[in-house]
Amino acid sequence: MNGILPLWKPKGMTSHDCVMKVRKIFQTKKVGHTGTLDPDAEGVLPICIGEATKIVPFLTDTKKSYVAEVRLGIATDTLDATGKVVKQIKLDKFPDKQEIEDVLVSFQGEITQIPPMYSAVKVKGKKLYEYARKDQSVERPKRLVTIEELKLINCHRETFTIRVVCSKGTYIRTLCVDICEKLGYPAHMSKLRRTKVGSFAEEDCLTFSQIERAAEEGNRDALLLPIVRGIDHLDTFIVDEETKKRVLHGQKLPKPEKSLKTNPFAVLHQNSLLAIYEIHPQNKHVIKPVRVFRVNGKSEVK
């Protein structure tokens, strides 16, 4: 059993909860998710099963899309609606559409973020939320992220909603609060929905109700998408039968003559995914395997 389950994560479950539930439904331990989504958020969470777990870091590394609602006037310690209120003001005036849009423009492109204290980022071997729960302060590492798209969807006095397309590692909670700080308001992210991960969109996803129904009917395996779907952002290198044998044995190969647009890249034979290779870091004329897939069926391109 190998493939990707395009799950729509419900509110109230952690990403780990979802993995545990999928393990039970599919009766396998080899399951992994492709990017943590907060318990109070809902949205696209591709789940990799079997050999597909080998592509988790590559799928996690893709850009993601979100729709977030921001509430003005109330700041929380977690930066979202689940936290304790740390500041609240009476709103006598509200930013208009143009004010918000002008500030959004300043956050597009590469920006620096400081992860929220209530996050799983590790500092000195401990997760930030462990420090936060003990009211301990610690210097948080800055990180560069890329905001490819940031648009205002609507605004209603105390709240406004934005659409974000961003790189891996972006904290939408932090982005929302930073935007409002520039507008001059305490605020928090009140709702979050992830609408896309790589090529997996909202319309591709299945709810747990749909998955459980299919399992009861004996059709659960039919829900899995081919492994190659999770790396369709990578370039491909097609090999012949003889080279296929070398690839499946994990051998290094001469760098292909074709110009590769990505590094790493996928290696295929007759529409079947064999491996992920990369240019050798010490020898640019050689390519070496990063992951090798020893399956048929669900790993085939459809």
N, C-alpha and C positions, 0 to 999 in steps of 0.2 A: 504494500500500500504506500504509494508515493505521489505527492502532489501538493497543491496549495488550496487551502480552504478560504474563500473570500468572506470572512466573517464580518457582520455588522455588530460591533461590540455594544451591548446595552449599557445604559446608565446603572450605576450601583455595583458593577463588577470591576475588579482589577484585571489587567492584562494577564496576570498569572492565573487568576481565577478562570479565565477563558481557556487558557492552555490546559488546566486541570480537567475542565469539563470536556474539552475535545478529546483528551486522552481517554476519558471514560467512554465517550460515544464511539470512538474509533478503535478502542481497545489496543492502544499502543502507547509506549512511553516516549517514542521518538517524535516529539512535537515541540515547536518553538514559534513564538510570535515575532513580529518584525517591526517593533517600535512601540514603547510603552505609551498607553493612553490613560490619562487619569481616571479614577473610578467614577467621578461625577460626569465625565464626558462620554459621548457616544460617537460611533463612527467606524470607518474602514480600518480593519485590523486583519491583514492577511496572516493566516496561520499555516506554517510549513509542517508537513507530515512526512516521515520516512526520509528518503534521500533528499527531499526538498529542504531539510534542515541545513544542508550544506550551503544553501544560498542566502541564509538569513542575513549575514552581514552585508551582502550586496544589495538585497532588497531594502534593508534598513537604511542604507546609504542614499536612497533615492529622495527626490523632493516630495513634499507633502502639501496638501491643501486643507484649509480649515475655514469654518464660519464661526466667528466668536461674537458674543454679545458682551458689551461693556456697561457697567453701571457706575454712574458718577456719584460723588458725594460720600461714598463709604469705602474705606480701605480696610483690608483684612490681613492677618499675619501670613496667610497662605497665598494671597493675591487672587483667590477665587472665592466662590460663594460658600465653601465648606469651612472657611476659617473664622477666627475670632475677630470681631471688629476692633480695630486699633485706632481708627480716626473716623469721625463722622461730622459733616458740616451741613448746614441748611443751604439749599441751593436757591439763591435769589435770582441768578441768571444762568443761562445755558449756552453752550457754544452752538453757533449755527453751522449749517452744512459746509459752507465755504471755509470756516475756521478749521473744522475737523479735516477736511480734504487737504488743506495747506500743510497741516502737521503730518498727515500720512505720507505726503511726498517726501518729507525729510527722513523718513524711516526706510525708504526703499533702497535697495542695493546692499552692500556689505556693511553691517553694523556690529557694534560690540554689545554683548549682553553679560549681565552678572546673574547666574542662576539663582532662583529663589531659595531661601533657607529651607523651605519645605519641598525638597527635591532629593533625588537619589544620587546626585553627584557626590563623589567621594573626595574628601579632604583628609589627609593624614590617616588613611585607612578606615575612616568612618563616613557614613552617609550624612549629608547636610541635615536631613530631617532628624537625625539622632541628636545632633547638637541643638537644633531648634527645640526639641521636646524637653531638653534639660535647661533651656534658657541660656545656652552658652553661645558666645559670639566667636566667629572664626572668619578669617579672610577667605572670601570666595574667589575662585579663579575666573578671570574674564575669558570670554570666548567670542570668536568671530563667527557670525552666521550671515546668511544671505537671504534677504527678503526680495523675491522675484516680482511679486505682485501684492499690492496692498490697496484695497478699494473699499469705499464706504457703500454699504448696501442700503441702510436707512438710519434715521435718527429720530428719537422721540423724547425730547426733553431730558429725562434722567438717564436714558440709555441710547446707545447706538450700536450698530452691527457692522462688522467688517469681514471681508473675505481676504485670506492670506494664502499666498503660495510661497513656500520657504524651503530652506535646506534642512538637512538632518541636524538635530540638536537644538532647534529653535524652541524657546519657551514662549508659548503664546500668552500665558499669564503675564510674564514679564513684559512682553511687547505691549499688551493692553495698558498696563499700569504706567509704563514709560511714556506712551502716547499721551495719556491723561495728565501726567506730570508736566509735560510740555504745554498742554492746554491750560494748566493751572488748577487741576482738580485732583483730590484724592479719589481713588476708584478701585474697582476689582473686576475681574472677568466673571460674569454671572452665568454664562452658558458657553459650551464648546462642542462643536461637531466636526469631526474629521471627515472630509468628503473625498479625499483621494490619497493613495500611497503608490508612487510609481505609476503604473498603468491601471491599477485597481481603483475603480471609481465606485461611488455610492450605488449606482444601478447594477453593479456586478455582485453586490453582497447578499448574503443569506443571514437570516435571523436564526437564533437557536431553535425556535419553534419549527422552522422549515427543516433545519438539519435533523432534529430529533424525529420529525415525521418521516423523513427519507430513511433514517436508520431503522425505524419500526417496519418500514415497507421493504427493507433489504436493499435500498438504493443509495446508501451513504457514499460508496466509492465513486459514484457517478457525479457527485458534487465537486470532486477535486479537479482543479485546473492543472494543466501540464507544468512541470517545473520551469520550462523555458519561458513561460509567461512572466515569471518573476525576475527574469534578467533580460527582458526585451529592450532595456535601455543600453545594453552592451552590444558592441559590434560582433559580427560572426565571421568565423573562418571555417570554410567547408573543406573536409579532408577526404581522401580516397580510402579504399578498403585496407590497403597496406598500412597507411598512416594511422588509420583507426586502431589497429592492433597496438601500435606504439603508444597511442594516447591512452588506451585503456590500461596499459601497463605503467602509466605515469612517467613516461620517458620525456626528456627534453627534446626539442625539435628545432630545426633551423627557422629563423624568423621568416614568415611568409612574405612573398613579394608584394602582395596587395597592401595598400596603405590602411592601417588600422586606426579607426577613429576613437577608440577607447582602449584603455589599458587598466584593468584586465579586459578579456573578451571571451566569447563563447566559442567552443569548438564543436562542429556538427558533422554528422555523416548521414546522408540520405534522410534529412529532416529529423534525425534523432540527436538529442543533446548528449555529448560524450563527456565534456569537461569544461572547466574554466581555466584559461591559461593567462599568463602575463609575460611581458618582456623581462628577461633575466636582468636583475639589477646590476650584475657585474659584467654582463656581456650582452650588448644591445643587438647582437646578431642571432641570439638564441632565445627561444621561449620555453617557459617551464610551467608545469601544472600547479594550480592553486587548489582546485577541487576536481575530483574525477567521479563520474556517476556510473554506477554499475547496474543500471536498471533499464527496462524497456517499458513499453506501454505509456504510462503517464508522463514519462520524460520526453516523449516524442512531440515534435511541433505539430500543432493542428491549425 
